[in-house]
Amino acid sequence: SAVISQKPSRDICQRGTSLTIQCQVDSQVTMMFWYRQQPGQSLTLIATANQGSEATYESGFVIDKFPISRPNLTFSTLTVSNMSPEDSSIYLCSVAPSGGASDTQYFGPGTRLTVL
Amino acid sequence: GQQLNQSPQSMFIQEGEDVSMNCTSSSIFNTWLWYKQDPGEGPVLLIALYKAGELTSNGRLTAQFGITRKDSFLNISASIPSDVGIYFCAGRSYSGAGSYQLTFGKGTKLSVIP
């Protein structure tokens, strides 16, 4: 398995501002993903962070609101832009080390975001 | 999109009892995964299942990949207080362009009464 860290672990932000969340992995991984977990809910995939190309977004999520960077095989960032209280959630990055058909996903500890 | 029906939604059990939870879907999955999430933490992988019919154990946990590839169950034997948390099932399927996507159940919240 991979060791994944996220920064910040939590933040309280004002409406209209933006926050960038960092995800660092201790080894090179093929696939990195960003999820959102709203309070008391399950996990919803935001996008797949592709190394060297634009992220692939799921239905209901757009690049202008959630820009993603993936500069190398161990690091990715997710920005939550122009925040509103509805963006208050836990944001999680995950990795699939090999990216193969039988691969599993491992999750970081999450970033707990509260928007006032 | 694909959906997973996870049940029960919550459980209250006595310490020492066995626990069973399951996930069903109308879609076929290549892989079934079971995660546990503690408050304030990310989900931790408990068991991964790769083949239809596969039965896998991890300590007191046992999980099975349904023969139809549309369901999975997780059993916990002799529950202890640290088993408290939310358990998520997740199914992995091919989503095109060489990528695989995880679909998550809504979770089973387990409470253990000492």
Interface residues (C-beta under 8 A of the other chain):
Chain A: S1 I4 M31 F33 Q41 S42 L43 T44 L45 T48 T56 S59 L92 A96 G99 A101 S102 D103 T104 Q105 Y106 F107 G108 P109 G110 R112
Chain B: G1 N30 T31 L33 Y35 G40 E41 G42 P43 V44 L45 A48 Y50 F88 A90 R92 Y94 A97 S99 Y100 Q101 L102 F104 G105 K106 G107
